[in-house]
């Protein structure tokens, strides 16, 4: 595979790849969601924060994809 230039090997060493650590590390920080309050639309913090983690993961993955293709 090439990076768009013939004869040049593809490299996966882009600094943008470090952004993918965010959606991995964020859910591991339990102090962020170890509470029942506040509630959003009746859902405790844990549930709506998990949905927010999905949005963060999709956003980070999209940014890395677009910056490294």
ABEGO torsion letter per residue (X at the ends): XBAGBBGBBBBAABAAAAAAAAAAAAAABAAAABBAOBBBGGBBAAAAAAAAAAAAAAAAAAAAAAAAX
